[in-house]
Amino acid sequence: MTRSLKVSPEYIQKVKSALQANGYPSQQSLASGVGLALSTVKNFLAGKPVEYLNFIEISEKLGCDWQKIADKQPGNGTSSTKNETSPFITGLPIIQPHQFFGREKELKRLFNLLKRHPLQNAAIIGKRRIGKTSLLHYLKSITTAPIEQLRPNQKSDWLQNPEIYKWIFVDFQDSRMASRENFLGYILESLGMQLPNPCNLDNFMDLLSGNLRNPTVILLDEIGVGLQRCPQLDDEFWETLRSLATNQTDGNLAFILATHESPIDLARSNGHSSPFFNIFGYTATLGSFKEQEAQELIASSPIPFPEDDVEWIIQQSQHIPLLLQILCREKLFTLEDRDDNNWREEAMEQIQPFMHLLD
C-alpha cells in the first residue's frame, strides 16, 4: 500500500484558498502551525506527493476532508489511516487521535479548565517518555477530529463549541523558538495576525491586548529546554506572557505546559524568578495507565493476543504506556511473522532502556 498522498488536481486551488481562510497568512505560517518543513507544505499545495500522515495533518489544519481531496488515480491509494499506520507507536509522540489511549481523568480535568470562562492554566508533569507530548497533541486535535477517524465510542465532545478554539503548539526543542522574535511571530501568525515591525514584546502586547476574541490555548512543550538554553527568553519575556494571560485578554487565553518537574522548581533551578511560573493552578501528574486503559490499548492489536500473553504484558509493563507499546509491538511482530519463539526474551531486551519508568 502507498504511504504517500497528493491533492487531486481539481482541489489544488481550493486548498490554496483555504490557507488564508483558516488564518494562515503564508505557507511558512502553516508549516509552523503543523510542525512540518516548508517544503512539505509547498509540495502539498502544489499537488505533489507527501507522506500520508502529513497529508492528513495539513488537510485538517485547512479544514479539508483529506479523503475527498486526495488524488484517487491508480497508484495514489487512499487507504484509511488505521490500515496505514502502525498500531503501536514507540519512538515518536502520538499525533493521530485514534491511536491515543488512556488519560481519561487528566483529560476531564484539563478540559474542565478550558470549557468555562476564564480559561485556566495547567501543568502536565511526568518523567521523560511518559506521554506528555502525546497528551498535548491530543488536547489540540481530539475535539475537532472527524468522527470517522476515531475509534468506536472514543469521546471527543469535551468542549461545547470546539470550532471557536485556537490551539497553538510550541516545541522548545525547535531551535527557532529560542529567538524571542521568532516565538512572538509564530504566535501571531498562528492567530492569523500580521506581524508588527519590529516584532518585540511591546508591539506583541499591543496587538493581543483586548483583541483576543476566541478562546486560545498555547501548549508549551519541553519548556525546560526554553529555560535552560534560550537566553532571550528571560524573566521580562515570561512576565509579559503572565500579564497577557492574567490581565490583557479577558480570560480568553490559557497556557498548558509540559515538564518533568513543577514549573516553580524548574524555573528556580534555572535561575528564573518570573511569577509566570506560579499561575499554573492545576497539575496533571502522568504515571501508569489504569488497568482498563492498558487492556484497551492491548486490545487494539489488529491480531488478538493470547490471554496468557496479555497477562504477561500487563505484568511486565506495570501499565506504563511506553512499555505497553513496546511489548505489544514485539508480540504483534511475532504473530505477523508466525514465529513465536523467544519473543518474550526479545521484548524484555527492548524495554530495558526504559526500565527507569517503573521506579
VOGU-3710 file (C-alpha; in Angstrom, 3 decimals, decimal comma):
1> mtrslkvspe> 0,000/0,000/0,000  1,218/3,505/-0,799  2,455/5,646/2,042  2,083/8,996/0,316  -0,860/11,037/-0,922  -1,287/14,110/-3,071  -4,046/16,634/-3,646  -6,223/15,855/-6,639  -5,758/18,461/-9,420  -9,342/19,726/-9,166
11> yiqkvksalq> -8,829/20,580/-5,469  -5,455/22,343/-5,669  -6,995/25,803/-5,960  -9,354/25,029/-3,086  -6,547/24,087/-0,697  -4,571/27,171/-1,704  -7,596/29,359/-0,948  -8,069/27,575/2,381  -4,688/28,882/3,536  -5,887/32,446/4,150
21> angypsqqsl> -9,410/31,365/5,066  -8,068/29,368/8,015  -5,856/32,110/9,387  -2,530/31,266/7,745  -1,102/34,365/6,046  1,741/32,407/4,478  2,903/28,902/3,661  5,556/29,296/6,349  2,920/30,023/8,993  1,065/26,843/8,031
31> asgvglalst> 4,313/24,868/8,166  4,982/26,243/11,643  1,413/25,512/12,709  1,661/21,828/11,829  5,316/21,470/12,782  6,444/20,391/9,305  9,092/21,531/6,865  8,127/24,347/4,500  8,986/22,079/1,561  6,323/19,592/2,706
41> vknflagkpv> 3,648/22,297/2,746  4,753/23,561/-0,668  4,529/20,055/-2,116  1,055/19,604/-0,624  -0,236/22,861/-2,109  1,342/22,043/-5,474  -0,348/18,657/-5,707  2,869/16,715/-5,193  3,057/13,560/-3,033  3,618/13,972/0,702
51> eylnfieise> 3,767/11,354/3,446  0,196/10,301/4,244  0,217/11,329/7,934  1,468/14,771/6,944  -1,223/14,912/4,247  -3,940/14,269/6,830  -2,487/16,770/9,318  -2,265/19,580/6,747  -5,746/18,808/5,413  -7,237/19,075/8,897
61> klgcdwqkia> -5,478/22,387/9,532  -7,009/23,736/6,320  -10,474/22,433/7,174  -10,468/19,995/4,258  -11,702/16,414/4,122  -8,478/14,571/3,316  -10,284/11,618/1,770  -12,217/13,920/-0,549  -9,269/15,987/-1,787  -6,809/13,088/-2,140
71> dkqpgngtss> -5,975/12,020/-5,682  -7,691/8,694/-6,330  -5,977/7,870/-9,593  -4,308/4,430/-9,812  -1,086/4,416/-7,855  -2,356/7,030/-5,420  -4,227/4,850/-2,952  -6,239/6,389/-0,144  -6,328/3,571/2,358  -7,636/4,541/5,750
81> tknetspfit> -5,279/5,836/8,397  -5,999/2,868/10,615  -4,794/0,446/7,948  -1,751/2,516/7,068  -0,373/3,497/10,465  1,497/1,337/12,921  -0,835/0,078/15,645  1,796/0,597/18,349  3,913/3,763/18,497  7,179/3,562/20,431
91> glpiiqphqf> 9,634/6,199/19,237  7,525/9,256/18,437  4,745/11,279/20,047  1,270/10,053/19,164  -0,262/12,521/16,724  -3,351/10,756/15,385  -6,240/10,804/17,898  -7,392/7,246/17,166  -4,006/5,955/18,350  -4,185/7,715/21,719
101> fgrekelkrl> -5,351/5,704/24,720  -5,948/6,413/28,382  -5,579/9,570/30,485  -9,353/9,929/30,891  -9,061/11,521/34,335  -6,486/14,058/33,184  -8,446/14,882/30,034  -11,614/15,521/32,003  -9,873/17,873/34,418  -7,954/19,734/31,719
111> fnllkrhplq> -10,978/20,292/29,509  -12,983/21,413/32,547  -10,431/24,197/32,964  -10,859/25,209/29,328  -14,597/24,939/28,751  -15,549/27,759/31,130  -14,619/31,417/31,283  -11,988/32,479/32,206  -9,725/29,802/30,785  -7,296/28,482/33,392
121> naaiigkrri> -3,677/27,380/33,164  -2,344/23,895/33,814  0,920/21,985/34,014  1,457/18,419/32,827  4,249/16,794/34,810  5,867/13,411/34,371  9,037/11,518/33,646  10,578/11,696/30,207  8,877/9,307/27,743  5,742/9,041/29,888
131> gktsllhylk> 3,500/10,643/27,229  3,376/14,379/27,970  3,875/15,489/24,362  1,298/12,994/23,104  -1,233/14,389/25,573  -0,601/17,941/24,354  -1,191/16,867/20,749  -4,348/15,034/21,764  -5,762/18,073/23,554  -5,204/20,083/20,381
141> sittapieql> -6,791/17,637/17,956  -9,439/15,452/19,598  -12,317/17,943/19,800  -12,329/18,663/16,055  -11,238/15,258/14,737  -13,666/13,791/12,161  -15,712/11,027/13,769  -14,737/8,553/11,041  -11,096/8,910/12,085  -11,776/7,915/15,701
151> rpnqksdwlq> -12,266/4,569/17,384  -15,841/3,456/18,092  -17,126/5,211/21,233  -13,995/7,359/21,523  -15,031/10,518/23,374  -14,463/13,767/21,516  -17,225/16,093/22,777  -15,140/17,635/25,536  -15,989/21,221/24,522  -19,362/22,706/23,679
161> npeiykwifv> -18,112/24,805/20,741  -14,729/23,338/19,791  -14,606/25,112/16,435  -14,081/28,522/18,072  -10,962/27,464/19,977  -7,465/28,316/18,794  -4,680/25,873/19,684  -1,002/26,733/19,315  1,651/24,069/19,902  5,133/25,333/20,800
171> dfqdsrmasr> 8,071/22,916/20,882  11,070/24,453/22,630  13,276/21,741/21,162  12,777/23,601/17,875  15,794/25,918/17,830  13,738/28,618/16,115  11,751/29,085/19,318  14,930/30,161/21,136  14,586/33,565/19,484  12,180/35,955/21,173
181> enflgyiles> 11,207/37,475/17,826  10,571/34,060/16,266  8,447/32,936/19,206  6,298/36,067/19,198  5,967/35,970/15,416  4,952/32,328/15,473  2,177/33,016/17,998  0,853/35,952/15,985  0,980/34,058/12,679  -0,822/31,114/14,255
191> lgmqlpnpcn> -3,579/33,530/15,275  -3,782/34,937/11,748  -2,393/38,334/12,773  0,005/40,420/10,738  3,471/40,725/12,212  4,468/44,155/13,524  7,794/45,753/12,732  9,670/45,300/14,939  8,161/42,148/16,407  9,032/42,912/20,020
201> ldnfmdllsg> 7,276/42,497/23,356  5,640/45,938/23,319  4,125/45,516/19,853  3,144/41,940/20,649  1,227/43,108/23,716  -0,387/45,972/21,806  -1,685/43,554/19,171  -3,109/40,977/21,565  -4,307/43,104/24,485  -8,079/43,255/24,286
211> nlrnptvill> -8,079/41,777/20,772  -8,099/38,062/21,534  -11,751/37,235/20,804  -11,577/33,447/20,659  -10,598/31,108/23,482  -6,938/30,365/22,828  -4,714/27,692/24,352  -0,936/27,835/23,989  0,685/24,443/24,560  4,297/24,735/25,717
221> deigvglqrc> 6,233/21,508/25,229  9,713/20,891/26,637  9,624/24,192/28,497  12,710/23,109/30,422  14,706/23,476/27,212  13,370/27,004/26,830  14,549/27,895/30,315  17,939/26,224/30,061  19,111/27,077/26,548  17,279/30,210/25,422
231> pqlddefwet> 18,784/33,363/26,988  16,445/35,626/25,001  13,513/34,082/26,869  14,362/35,923/30,067  12,258/36,997/33,052  10,922/40,017/31,153  9,664/37,678/28,433  7,913/35,334/30,874  6,443/38,226/32,866  4,928/39,583/29,658
241> lrslatnqtd> 3,237/36,247/28,978  1,895/36,209/32,527  0,455/39,699/32,169  -1,093/38,746/28,852  -2,853/35,714/30,310  -3,996/37,266/33,572  -4,849/40,880/32,723  -4,938/41,601/28,991  -7,082/39,016/27,177  -10,418/38,992/29,036
251> gnlafilath> -9,942/35,402/30,167  -9,574/34,075/26,614  -6,007/32,812/26,977  -4,576/29,819/28,812  -1,193/28,133/28,878  -0,666/24,410/29,293  2,938/23,397/29,717  4,690/20,044/29,864  7,692/19,457/32,080  9,360/16,758/34,171
261> espidlarsn> 9,103/18,770/37,413  6,951/21,516/38,900  7,122/24,802/36,952  8,239/26,784/40,004  11,037/24,343/40,850  12,101/24,196/37,216  12,288/27,983/36,961  14,252/28,329/40,183  16,741/25,639/39,218  17,444/27,565/36,010
271> ghsspffnif> 17,822/30,965/37,644  14,419/32,410/36,747  12,241/34,261/39,223  9,341/35,272/36,981  5,862/34,973/38,542  4,725/33,394/35,251  5,531/30,018/36,733  3,098/30,342/39,643  -0,039/30,814/37,526  -0,479/27,078/36,957
281> gytatlgsfk> -3,225/26,227/39,399  -3,761/22,643/38,277  -1,137/19,955/37,843  -1,734/16,706/35,967  0,911/14,202/37,014  1,267/11,398/34,481  2,145/7,897/35,569  0,906/4,446/34,669  -2,385/3,660/32,947  -5,339/2,257/34,793
291> eqeaqelias> -5,959/-1,459/34,232  -8,861/-0,791/31,866  -6,823/1,700/29,830  -3,959/-0,773/29,466  -6,356/-3,512/28,385  -7,931/-1,224/25,794  -4,535/-0,456/24,271  -3,620/-4,143/24,072  -6,996/-4,988/22,546  -6,339/-2,530/19,701
301> spipfpeddv> -3,940/-5,003/18,089  -5,109/-5,996/14,597  -4,332/-9,595/15,593  -5,717/-10,596/19,021  -3,151/-11,688/21,588  -3,500/-14,953/23,545  -4,748/-14,381/27,080  -1,538/-15,591/28,726  0,477/-13,096/26,665  -1,902/-10,304/27,625
311> ewiiqqsqhi> -1,394/-11,120/31,295  2,381/-11,237/30,824  2,415/-7,856/29,048  0,331/-6,315/31,826  2,623/-7,744/34,481  5,900/-6,719/32,850  4,778/-3,239/31,832  3,027/-2,405/35,099  0,656/-0,330/32,948  3,394/2,115/31,836
321> plllqilcre> 2,295/3,338/28,363  5,661/3,176/26,579  6,418/-0,290/27,927  2,960/-1,450/26,892  3,531/-0,123/23,381  6,921/-1,840/23,052  5,737/-5,196/24,379  2,628/-5,126/22,193  4,724/-4,237/19,166  7,035/-7,186/19,766
331> klftledrdd> 4,132/-9,599/20,223  2,440/-8,351/17,065  5,665/-8,824/15,096  5,819/-12,467/16,126  2,184/-13,064/15,184  2,651/-11,439/11,790  5,833/-13,439/11,155  4,325/-16,608/12,639  7,443/-17,008/14,730  6,620/-17,115/18,424
341> nnwreeameq> 9,983/-18,437/19,606  11,677/-16,424/22,352  9,579/-13,325/21,713  9,379/-12,530/25,413  13,152/-12,548/25,723  13,454/-10,114/22,820  10,673/-7,951/24,261  12,453/-7,686/27,610  15,621/-6,555/25,846  13,653/-3,864/24,021
351> iqpfmhlld> 12,166/-2,355/27,195  15,438/-2,487/29,146  16,494/1,120/28,315  13,210/2,390/29,746  13,003/0,424/32,976  13,540/3,642/34,934  9,882/4,397/34,203  8,986/1,661/36,696  10,784/3,406/39,579
//
